Amino acid sequence: MQLIDEFISRYIREYDFYSQAARLAAETLESNLHRSGVRCIVTHRAKDISRLAEKCEKRHAEDPYKEIQDIYSDIVDLAGVRVALYFPGDRERVDRIINRFFHLLEERRDFPDPGKVNPSKKFSGYSAAHYRAQLSERSLGDSDKRYAKARVEIQVASVLMHSWSEVEHDLIYKPLEGGLSEEELHILDQLNGLVLAGEIALEMLQKAGEVRVASTDRTFLNHYELAAHILAHANKERKSPVEESGLGRVDLLFQLLTDLEFNTPNSLAPFISSLHENLEERPLADQVIDAIISEDPERYRRFEEIQFQMSFSSMNPPSSDQSTISDEIVGRFWSKWTALEKTLRGLAVVDPEDTRFMGVGALINRIPNLTEPLKRELDYLRRIRNDLVHSGEIPGAAFLQEAIERIVAVTARLSKLKEPPQAG
């Protein structure tokens, strides 16, 4: 047992490392799941020291460890994260987010395992997906990059299944006196059947909510309902399901819709009808935001305020002088950009029966006799505008001033395209 004692001593020294790695993984998951409109409870922990010692002793008795590294390889959940879903049908959405923000060390493990069916049970038992993963370095700050080396186990199941699993695990593996009786095992099996029935009810509840939200005169109560509505519309129109990266910041969109009193399916319909297929370039929520704020220059400023409140509420606020400078120059940028966009819409050749919103990129391609250098300049300025709207970061004053001057110059050049040729 000396080997296990040495391992436990090392783990005690490393406990804070695994605890912090689990916390960072949980925060990454929780923020991205929340933004995407997935209802869930995310918890995390480093492995309890006494439980770890018991587990090591049991494993060692079954298959003796030869060196400490064998124990590290065997115990995969020193850092653990649990995602408890309100709706089991969201598991695939969670899967896409995990694959996007984590580096998977092995294939996902799905439970129940078809090869390990217990014939004495009437129901299938534990239903979940387990991941063994590492945090992506790009999602960590410089001071936290060392935690990308930690292996984290992520368990994804419904809130009901997680609760049943805790009860079963503690009763079967840690009974107060001896093993469980046959009657107790049957009762646990029966409880599992009730949980599975409960999951079916949760899926029905989710679908009923989607039908309710689709009613044109009902208000979206939160961004979870908004996400479900947008996904239902987009998946109906597309050949393949929308990836999570294609959904975008639904939480920002919800706040904007609420502020403008557009937060009903009926009010949102004209903007949703203009969604295009290229979700890698423009996620769904970003496309809708663009369509809404492009209709009124004042909405740019309001969206900027919403974005600041949501993205920087936990940061130290800028000084009053910095804030005044940022407000002034950003206001000038939006004023000049609005004039440019108005000019582009006046020049673009568009089918009058096509009422869909058209972004700047599409407008550029519909302006005749536009030179390639001018197209490149417009595309450069469009990207600055998109970063300012969707990244939440305000560039330096000198950078924005240069962009403003270039917008003014391009607008002047475009205006000449509208002028009739002078008589010779």
C-alpha positions in Angstrom: 0.0 0.0 0.0 3.0 2.3 0.1 2.5 3.1 -3.6 -1.0 4.3 -2.9 0.1 6.3 0.1 2.7 8.0 -2.0 0.1 8.8 -4.8 -2.3 10.2 -2.2 0.4 12.4 -0.8 1.2 13.8 -4.2 -2.5 14.3 -5.0 -2.9 16.3 -1.7 -0.2 18.7 -3.0 -1.8 18.8 -6.4 -5.4 19.1 -5.2 -5.6 22.9 -5.9 -4.4 22.4 -9.4 -7.1 19.9 -10.2 -9.7 22.0 -8.4 -8.8 25.0 -10.5 -8.8 23.0 -13.7 -12.3 21.7 -13.0 -13.5 25.2 -12.2 -12.1 26.6 -15.5 -13.6 23.8 -17.5 -17.0 24.3 -15.8 -16.9 28.1 -16.4 -16.1 27.5 -20.1 -19.0 25.1 -20.5 -21.5 27.1 -18.4 -20.9 30.4 -20.2 -21.1 28.9 -23.7 -24.1 26.7 -22.9 -25.8 29.6 -21.4 -25.1 31.9 -24.4 -26.4 29.2 -26.7 -29.7 28.8 -24.8 -29.1 25.4 -23.3 -30.9 25.0 -19.9 -28.6 23.2 -17.5 -26.8 23.1 -14.1 -23.0 22.9 -14.3 -21.1 21.8 -11.3 -17.4 20.8 -10.8 -15.1 19.3 -8.2 -11.7 17.9 -7.6 -11.8 14.2 -6.5 -12.4 13.9 -2.7 -9.2 12.7 -1.0 -10.9 10.0 1.2 -13.0 8.7 -1.7 -9.9 8.6 -3.9 -8.0 6.6 -1.4 -10.9 4.1 -1.1 -11.1 3.8 -4.9 -7.4 3.2 -5.3 -7.3 0.5 -2.7 -10.2 -1.3 -4.3 -8.7 -1.1 -7.8 -5.3 -2.1 -6.5 -6.8 -5.2 -4.9 -8.4 -6.2 -8.2 -5.4 -5.4 -10.4 -2.2 -4.3 -8.5 -0.6 -1.1 -9.6 3.2 -1.3 -10.4 4.0 2.4 -10.4 2.4 5.7 -9.6 1.8 6.5 -13.3 -0.4 3.5 -13.4 -2.7 5.1 -10.9 -2.8 8.4 -12.8 -3.7 6.5 -16.0 -6.4 4.5 -14.2 -8.1 7.3 -12.2 -9.6 9.6 -15.0 -11.7 11.9 -12.9 -9.3 13.7 -10.6 -10.9 16.9 -12.1 -14.6 16.5 -12.9 -17.4 18.5 -14.4 -21.1 17.6 -14.4 -23.6 19.0 -16.8 -27.2 18.3 -15.6 -29.6 19.1 -18.5 -33.2 20.2 -18.0 -34.0 18.6 -21.3 -32.3 15.3 -22.4 -32.8 16.3 -26.0 -30.1 18.9 -25.7 -27.3 16.3 -25.3 -26.2 16.6 -28.9 -26.0 20.4 -28.6 -23.8 20.0 -25.6 -21.7 17.5 -27.5 -21.0 20.1 -30.2 -19.9 22.7 -27.7 -17.6 20.3 -25.9 -16.0 19.3 -29.2 -15.5 23.0 -30.0 -14.0 24.2 -26.8 -12.1 21.1 -25.5 -9.5 18.7 -26.8 -10.9 15.2 -26.5 -8.4 12.6 -25.4 -10.5 9.7 -26.5 -13.9 8.9 -28.0 -17.0 9.8 -26.1 -18.4 7.0 -23.9 -22.1 6.5 -24.1 -24.1 4.8 -21.4 -25.8 2.4 -21.1 -23.2 0.2 -22.8 -25.0 -2.4 -25.0 -22.4 -5.0 -24.2 -23.0 -4.7 -20.4 -26.7 -5.3 -20.1 -27.8 -6.7 -16.8 -30.4 -9.3 -17.5 -31.8 -9.1 -13.9 -32.9 -5.4 -14.5 -36.0 -4.5 -16.4 -34.7 -1.0 -17.2 -31.6 0.2 -19.0 -29.9 2.0 -16.0 -27.6 4.9 -16.2 -28.0 7.0 -19.3 -25.3 9.6 -20.0 -22.3 10.7 -22.1 -18.8 10.9 -20.6 -15.9 12.8 -22.1 -12.2 12.7 -21.2 -10.8 16.0 -22.3 -8.4 18.9 -21.8 -9.1 22.6 -22.0 -8.1 24.3 -25.2 -5.1 26.7 -24.6 -6.8 29.4 -26.7 -9.6 29.6 -24.2 -7.3 30.3 -21.3 -5.4 33.4 -20.2 -1.7 33.4 -20.1 -1.7 32.8 -16.3 -4.0 29.7 -16.7 -2.5 28.0 -19.7 -0.8 25.3 -17.5 -4.3 24.0 -16.7 -4.6 22.8 -20.3 -2.5 19.8 -19.3 -5.1 18.6 -16.8 -7.4 15.7 -17.8 -11.0 16.5 -17.0 -13.9 14.1 -17.0 -17.2 15.7 -18.2 -20.4 13.9 -17.5 -23.6 14.9 -19.4 -27.0 13.6 -18.4 -30.4 14.9 -17.4 -31.0 16.4 -13.9 -33.2 13.4 -13.1 -30.6 10.8 -14.2 -27.8 12.5 -12.3 -29.9 12.3 -9.1 -30.8 8.7 -9.6 -27.1 7.9 -10.3 -26.0 9.5 -7.1 -28.5 7.4 -5.1 -27.6 4.2 -6.9 -23.8 4.7 -6.6 -23.9 5.5 -2.8 -26.2 2.6 -2.0 -24.5 0.0 -4.1 -20.9 0.9 -3.6 -21.1 2.3 -0.1 -23.8 0.4 1.8 -23.9 1.0 5.5 -24.2 -2.8 6.2 -23.4 -5.4 3.7 -24.7 -5.6 0.1 -28.2 -4.6 -0.9 -31.0 -7.1 -0.8 -32.7 -8.3 -3.9 -35.8 -6.3 -2.9 -33.7 -3.1 -2.6 -32.1 -3.7 -6.1 -35.6 -4.2 -7.6 -36.7 -0.9 -6.0 -33.7 0.9 -7.5 -34.5 -0.6 -10.9 -38.1 0.6 -10.5 -36.8 4.1 -9.6 -34.7 4.0 -12.8 -37.9 3.2 -14.8 -39.5 6.3 -13.3 -36.5 8.4 -14.2 -36.6 7.2 -17.8 -40.3 8.0 -17.9 -39.5 11.4 -16.4 -37.0 12.0 -19.2 -39.7 11.3 -21.8 -42.0 13.8 -20.0 -39.2 16.4 -20.1 -38.8 15.9 -23.9 -42.5 16.3 -24.3 -42.4 19.5 -22.1 -39.6 20.9 -24.3 -41.6 20.3 -27.5 -44.7 21.8 -25.9 -42.7 24.9 -25.0 -41.4 25.2 -28.6 -45.0 25.1 -29.9 -46.1 27.7 -27.3 -43.1 30.0 -28.2 -44.0 29.7 -31.9 -47.3 31.5 -31.3 -46.9 34.8 -33.1 -48.2 37.1 -30.3 -46.4 35.5 -27.3 -43.4 37.2 -25.8 -40.0 35.3 -25.5 -39.6 35.0 -21.7 -35.8 34.4 -21.9 -33.1 33.7 -24.4 -33.6 29.9 -24.0 -37.0 30.3 -25.7 -35.5 32.5 -28.3 -32.7 30.0 -29.1 -35.3 27.2 -29.5 -37.4 29.3 -31.8 -34.5 30.3 -34.1 -33.1 26.8 -34.2 -36.5 25.4 -35.0 -36.9 27.8 -37.9 -33.3 27.3 -39.2 -33.4 23.5 -39.0 -36.7 23.5 -40.9 -35.1 25.5 -43.8 -31.7 23.8 -43.9 -30.7 20.3 -45.0 -28.5 19.7 -42.0 -28.9 20.7 -38.3 -27.3 24.0 -37.2 -24.0 23.6 -35.3 -23.7 25.5 -32.0 -21.0 27.7 -33.6 -23.7 28.7 -36.1 -26.1 29.9 -33.5 -24.1 32.8 -32.0 -24.8 35.0 -29.1 -28.5 34.5 -28.5 -28.2 36.1 -25.1 -27.2 39.4 -26.7 -29.9 39.2 -29.3 -32.5 38.6 -26.6 -31.5 41.7 -24.7 -31.6 43.8 -27.9 -35.1 42.4 -28.8 -36.4 43.1 -25.3 -35.0 46.6 -25.3 -36.6 47.4 -28.7 -39.8 45.5 -27.8 -39.3 43.2 -30.7 -39.3 40.1 -28.5 -42.2 38.2 -30.1 -42.1 35.7 -33.0 -44.3 38.0 -35.1 -41.9 41.0 -34.6 -38.9 38.7 -35.3 -40.3 37.1 -38.4 -39.1 39.7 -41.0 -35.5 39.4 -39.7 -35.5 35.6 -39.5 -36.7 35.3 -43.1 -33.5 36.9 -44.4 -31.1 34.3 -42.8 -28.5 32.9 -45.2 -26.7 29.6 -45.3 -23.1 30.6 -44.6 -23.2 30.2 -40.8 -19.4 30.0 -40.5 -19.1 33.6 -41.8 -22.2 34.9 -39.9 -23.9 33.0 -37.1 -27.7 33.1 -37.0 -28.0 35.5 -34.0 -25.4 37.8 -35.5 -27.3 37.9 -38.8 -30.5 38.9 -37.0 -28.7 41.6 -34.9 -27.2 43.0 -38.1 -30.7 43.2 -39.8 -32.2 44.9 -36.8 -29.6 47.6 -36.1 -29.1 48.4 -39.7 -32.6 49.8 -39.9 -31.9 52.6 -37.5 -28.6 54.3 -36.6 -29.7 54.8 -33.0 -29.9 51.0 -32.6 -26.1 50.7 -33.1 -25.5 52.8 -30.0 -28.1 50.9 -27.9 -26.6 47.6 -29.0 -23.2 48.8 -28.0 -24.5 49.7 -24.5 -26.1 46.2 -24.2 -22.9 44.5 -25.3 -20.8 46.5 -22.8 -23.1 45.8 -19.9 -23.1 42.0 -20.7 -19.5 41.5 -21.6 -17.7 43.9 -19.2 -19.9 43.9 -16.1 -17.3 42.0 -14.2 -14.4 44.2 -15.3 -13.2 47.5 -13.8 -15.1 50.3 -15.6 -13.1 52.7 -17.7 -12.3 56.2 -16.4 -14.7 58.9 -17.2 -12.2 60.5 -19.7 -11.7 57.2 -21.5 -15.4 56.6 -21.6 -16.1 60.0 -23.1 -13.4 59.5 -25.8 -14.7 56.1 -26.7 -18.3 57.2 -26.8 -17.5 60.2 -29.0 -15.4 58.4 -31.6 -17.6 55.3 -31.7 -20.6 57.6 -32.3 -18.8 59.3 -35.2 -17.9 55.9 -36.6 -21.6 54.8 -36.6 -22.7 58.1 -38.1 -20.3 57.7 -41.0 -21.0 54.0 -41.4 -24.8 54.6 -41.6 -24.2 57.1 -44.4 -22.0 54.6 -46.2 -24.6 51.8 -45.8 -27.4 54.1 -47.1 -25.3 54.8 -50.2 -24.6 51.1 -50.8 -28.4 50.3 -50.6 -29.1 53.1 -53.1 -26.6 51.6 -55.6 -27.3 47.9 -55.2 -29.4 46.2 -57.9 -32.1 44.3 -55.9 -35.3 42.5 -57.0 -38.1 44.8 -55.6 -40.1 41.7 -54.7 -37.2 40.4 -52.5 -38.0 41.8 -49.1 -35.3 40.0 -47.2 -32.7 41.9 -45.3 -29.4 42.1 -47.2 -26.1 42.5 -45.5 -23.3 44.8 -46.7 -21.4 41.8 -48.1 -24.4 40.9 -50.3 -24.9 44.6 -51.3 -21.3 44.9 -52.5 -21.8 42.0 -54.9 -25.0 43.7 -56.4 -23.4 47.0 -57.3 -22.5 47.2 -61.0 -19.2 48.6 -62.2 -17.5 48.3 -58.8 -13.8 48.1 -59.2 -11.8 45.3 -57.4 -9.8 47.8 -55.2 -13.0 49.5 -54.1 -14.6 46.1 -53.3 -11.5 45.2 -51.2 -11.7 48.5 -49.3 -15.4 48.0 -48.6 -14.8 44.5 -47.4 -12.0 45.7 -45.1 -14.3 48.4 -43.6 -17.2 45.8 -43.3 -15.0 43.6 -41.2 -14.1 46.5 -38.9 -17.8 47.2 -38.5 -18.6 43.5 -37.7 -15.8 43.3 -35.1 -17.1 46.4 -33.4 -20.6 45.1 -33.3 -20.0 41.4 -32.4 -16.7 41.1 -30.6 -17.4 43.6 -27.9 -14.0 45.1 -28.2 -13.4 48.8 -29.0 -10.2 49.4 -31.0 -7.9 52.3 -30.2 -9.0 55.9 -31.0 -6.3 56.3 -33.7 -7.4 53.1 -35.5 -11.1 54.1 -35.4 -10.2 57.6 -36.6 -8.4 56.2 -39.6 -11.4 53.9 -40.3 -13.7 56.9 -40.2 -11.6 58.8 -42.7 -11.6 55.8 -45.0 -15.4 55.4 -44.7 -15.8 59.1 -45.7 -13.5 58.7 -48.7 -15.2 55.5 -49.9 -18.7 57.1 -49.5 -17.6 60.0 -51.6 -16.3 57.7 -54.3 -19.5 55.7 -54.3 -21.7 58.8 -54.5 -20.0 59.7 -57.8 -21.3 56.4 -59.2 -24.9 57.8 -58.8 -24.2 61.0 -60.6 -25.3 61.2 -64.2 -22.5 61.5 -66.8 -21.9 65.1 -67.8 -22.7 66.1 -71.4 -19.6 66.5 -73.5 
